[in-house]
């Protein structure tokens, strides 16, 4: 497993890391985000959106709608499982989003029962202080390991 740790000192920096990652995405990626409430998961996804040529203002925490679809350079499926204790691939039609040619960014990914069985890029965001965040990107399988290696060479 490959792990990359980056640090952010502001919401702006967190968005910038998301934008940088999005610049390397080709479609078909599954991003599993986790972290405490308010840690910056949606903020990171706003940066992803910007990197996919979407206005970040359209990215809202989808806590009530659970799935938001956006069309940019690649389709972005912003999924939030916060309101569910557990979810399966067949809940909410998740299978069609997670195995699409777009980018699926799933907040509270750990609530997905089949998470361990899927290939994905794990993005964990931790508080380190008032505006400080530690962002850990982890990849267990080949396509995501290659993505992280390229990301590290280009941006870290």
N, C-alpha and C positions, 0 to 999 in steps of 0.2 A: 504494500500500500504506500502510495506517495502522499505526503502532506506538505502543504505550503502555508506558512503563517504570514499574514500581512497586518499592518496596523493602520488605524484611521483615527484622526484627531478631530473629526467633525462630520456632520451629515454630508457636507459637500465632498469630502474625501471618500466617504463610503459610496456615494453615487459614482464618483470617478472610478473606483475599483470595479463597480458593476459595469460601467460603460466600457472599460478596458476589456473585461471578460467578454462582453457581448461582441466586441470587434473581432473576436477569434471564433465565434460560433458559426457553424455551417448549416445547422438545422438537424433535428432529430435528437437534440440534447435534452436530458432530464436533470434539472438542478433541484436538489433537496435541501431546503433551508431550515435551519433550526436555531433556536436561541430564545431567551426570555422575552416576555411581552415587552415591546418597546425597545428591543436591542438594536433594531435597524434592518430587519429583514425586508420590509416594504421599501425602505430607503435604498437598499442595495438593488432591489428590483426596479426602482425608478431609474437608476443608473443603467441597468440592463436595457430598459426601454429606450433610453436616449441613444445607447449604442446600436440599437436596432432601428433607428430613425423614427422613433415614436416620441410624441411630446410627453414628458414625464408627468405633466399635470393630469393626464388621463389615467395614471396609475394610482389607484386608491386601494386602501386595505380592503380586500373583498370579503371581509368578515361576514357580511350578511348575504351577499350573492354567491360566495364561495368560488365561483369560476368567472373570470373575465377574459374575453378574447380580444386581442389587438392585432392589427395588421400593419407591419412595418417591413423592413428589409426581409425579415422572416416573421411568420406568425408567432406571437407571444401569448402563451396561455398562463395566466396568473391565477394560481389556485391557493386557497387558504383553508386549511383543515381545522382551524382553531375551534370552531363551534362543534366539532365532532370529537367524541372521545376516541373512537376508532373509525377507520374507513377501510374499504376494500377497493380493489381496482374496478369493481362493477358498481360501486356507489357513484352517483352523480355522473355516470358515463366517463369516469376517469381514464379508463383504458384508452379511449379514442384520443384523449389529450396527451397522455404520457407516451404513447407510441405513434406520435404524429411526426410529420416532417418539419414541424415548427420547434419552438423552444418552450418546454414546460417548466415553469418555476413554481415550486410547491412549498408554501410556508407551512410550518408544523409538520414536516415530512415524516417525522418519527411516529405520527399517528396512523400512518398507512400500514396496514397489516403486512402487505407483501414487500415492504421497503427493502428488507434484507435480500430479497431474491432478484432485485432489479439492478441493472447497471446505471449508475448516476454519479454526478459530481456532488459531494456533500459540502455544504457551506454552512458552517457554524459561526454564529456571531456572539461574542462575549463582551460584557461590560468590563472596562478596566479603569473607569473613572467617569467623571461627569460627562465629558464628550469623547472619551477615549474608548475605542473598540478594538478587539482582537478578532480578526476574521481568519478562520481556518478552512482551507479548501483541501478536501481529501478525495483521492481517487483510488479505487481498488482494481478496476479493469482497464484494459489497454487503451481504448479510445480516450478515456478521461485522463489516464496517466500521461498520454502524449499531449493532450490539451494543456495540462498543468505544466509540463516541461516547457512547452512553447510559451506559455503565459509567463513563466518565471524568467526565461531568457529575454523576453521582450520588455517586461515591465518591472521586474523586481531586482 
